[in-house]
Amino acid sequence: MMCHNQFSRYLVFGLKILQSI
């Protein structure tokens, strides 16, 4: 489950970058 939490963080980070563009 811990790995899932890390993956979620990466997803949020990617979404933020996409919005920034």
C-alpha positions as a printed NumPy array, in Angstrom:
array([[  0.   ,   0.   ,   0.   ],
       [  2.901,   2.333,   0.707],
       [  3.966,   2.111,  -2.94 ],
       [  0.462,   3.169,  -3.966],
       [  0.768,   6.325,  -1.869],
       [  4.011,   7.256,  -3.624],
       [  2.446,   6.629,  -7.035],
       [ -0.459,   8.911,  -6.144],
       [  1.992,  11.696,  -5.266],
       [  3.691,  11.345,  -8.628],
       [  0.304,  11.493, -10.361],
       [ -0.613,  14.718,  -8.57 ],
       [  2.791,  16.194,  -9.412],
       [  2.338,  15.313, -13.095],
       [ -1.136,  16.839, -13.14 ],
       [  0.218,  20.074, -11.664],
       [  2.912,  20.244, -14.346],
       [  0.311,  19.665, -17.066],
       [ -1.829,  22.484, -15.667],
       [  1.224,  24.764, -15.519],
       [  1.845,  24.341, -19.243]])
